[in-house]
């Protein structure tokens, strides 16, 4: 079902984004990882291509509206179409409200919430042109409950979950699918680099979440999954 589909993955240079790209490449999709870190992108693209897959990278700052539009246009020019958009890029600062700066707050909202809007809006006309398509937003259990020192992250992810469901309602009339994948903690740099003392056994392999993304994309044409949650068996931030 994914053969020859052009799939855009934001934050595709490492962690979950890289895992998603590698997994979907196995199904003979054309993977387009984008990221602000081009060195990471080159590494992932080389891994996919050397394994017999097809991938091509583009540098993208999801928070920059003009850059997003420019990159989407370049992808359409180079590949002729866009079938799937996976909004995965994200940032966070582990700080209390007292410590968090305005600049840090704005960056989290810009990347985690405005970013998916920018990418979805720029991609939407091209998905419409196909007559079908799929937008997957990687959310978080941070959109279901809260903990200390993550106010901006919670705000962005609660907002993203709301945006996903609103877009789902609007897109169905256009035969486009929208899914929010609510992911629990993963063994990725996003957590491990910031919390080096965390027990990795409490986290899930990002391949597991990538498998869930693949499952969502493999649904029959007449069905859509608006929201799905996947958490580690020993997830501590969820009951």
N, C-alpha and C positions, 0 to 999 in steps of 0.2 A: 504493500500500500504506500510505502514511502519512496519507492524507486523513482529516481530522477526529480524528486521534490527539492526545491531550493529552500533551505531552512536557515534562517538567521538566528544566531544565538548571541545575545549581548552578554558581556562579562565572560566571553568564551575562551579567555586565555589561561584560566586555571580553575581549580576546584570543581564545583558542580557544572559550570558552563563547559569546561573541557570534557567532563565525563559524559554530558549530554551529547556533545559533538561526536565523540568517539563511538558512542553507542548507536546513534542514528546513522552514522556512516556505514555501519555493518549492513543496514537495510538498503544500501546503495542510494542514499539521499546525497544531495550536494550540500555540504555543510559550509556555512558562511559565519565563522566566529568573528565577532568584533569586540574591541577592547581599547582602552587608552594605552595599555602596555603592549607595544608592538613586538617586543622580544618574546613575551609569553605566547603571543599569537603565532609567531613563526614556528615556535617549537611544537605547538599543538597541530598546526597545519602539516608540518613535516611528518609527525607521527601518523596522522590519518592517511596522508598520501602514500607514505612508505608501507603502510599496511594494506594497500590496495583500495583505499577509499578515495573520495574526491572532496577536497576542501580548498577554500580560498579565503584569505583574511583581508580585512579592511580595518583601519584605525577609526574608532568612533568614540566620541564623548556624548553619551546619551543625554546629558543635561544641557547640551548645546543644540538648540532647535535647528539652526542653520546647518550645522555640521551633520546632524542626523538626516536632514533632507538631502544634503549633498551626497552622503554615503549611500542612502537608499536609491537615489537616482543612478549612482555609479553601478550598484548591484544590478539594477534593472537593465542598464545598458550592456553590462558584461554577460548577464545570464538570461536575459529576456523575460524573466518573471520572478515572482516571490510567492511561495506557497504557505510557509509557516514562519511565524515570528515567536521567539521565546525570549521574554524579558526576564533576564536573570541577573544583570549587573546590580550590585549593591554595596553600600558602605555603612559604617557605623562608628560611633565614638562611645567608649565606655566611660561616661562622665555623668555626674549629677547635673540637675538643671542649674545649680549655682555655678558649676564649673564650665558647662557647655557654653561656647561662644556663639554669637549670632552667625558668624561665618560657618561654623561647624553645623549648626542647625540647618542653615540654608543649603549646605552641600548635601546633607543626608536627604532632605526633601527633594532637592534638585535631581539627584541620581536615582533614588529609590521610588519616587512617586511621579515627578515630572518626566523623568526618563522614560518609563513605560508609556506614558501618554504621548510623548514626542515620537517615539518609535511606532506606536500603534497608529497614530494619526498620519504619519508619513507613509506608512505601509498600506493603510486601509484602501486607498484607491486602486492599488495594484492587486490586492486580494479580490476586490470587487470585480476587477477586469477578468479574473480567472473564473468568476462565478462561484467560487468556494475558497476556503482558506481557514487557517487556525491561528489564533493568538493565545499563547500560554504565558501566564504571569506567575513567576515564582514568588510566592508569598512566604509566610513563616508562621510558626506557632506564636510569634510575637504579635500576630494579628488577632489572636484569640484570648490572650491574657497578658498581664504586664509584670515586669520585675524592675528593680531599681537600676538607675544609671543607664537607661536606654530610652529616654523619653522621645528623642527624635526618631529613633528606629521604630519604636512602637507606632508613633504618629504616621510615619511613612507606610508601614505595612498594614495598619488598619485602613488607611486611605487607599492603598493598592487593592486590598480585598474588596472594598466598596466599589472602586473603579472597575474592577474585573466583572463584578456582577452587573453593574450598570451597562457596561459595554456588551456583556453577554445578551442582555435584554434587547439592546439596539441592533446588535449584529445578526441575530437570528433571522430577522426579516430579509436580510441580504444573503442568507445561506452561508454565513460565516460563523465559525465556532470560537468561543472564548472560554478558557479554563483557568481557574486559579489552583495552582498546586501548592498546598500548605505544607511546607517541609519542616520537620524537626531538625535538631542539631546534627551536623555532619562532620566527618573527619576531613575538613578542608582548611586551607590557610585562614579563611575568614574567622574561624574559631581558634584553631590551634596556634596561630601566630600571636593572637591577642591574649589567649588564656593557656599558656604552656603547661600549667599544672593540671589541666582538666584530664580526667581519665578517658582516653579515646574509646574505651569499651562502652561508655555511656552514649557514644555518638554512632551514627550510621555511616556506612560507606556511601559516598556520593553516587556510586554506580546504582545503588538501590533506588535513589530518587530519580536518577536518569531513566531507570527501568519504568518507573511510574509515569514519567513524561512520555516515554514511548508508548505505554499502554493507552494513555489518553489520546495520542495521535492515531492509534490503530483502531479506534472505534468505528463501527459501520457508519456509512455516510448519513443515514437517517437519525443518528443519535449523537448527543453531546454530553460531556461530563462538565457541569459548571464549576464544581469544586471537589477536590479530593485532598485528603490529608495523609501524609506518610511520615511516621516518626520511628525513632529507634525503640527497640523492645524495652530498653532501660532508660528511656527519656526522662530526665529529672525536671524539665520545665513544663511537663504536662502530666495531669493526674493518671 
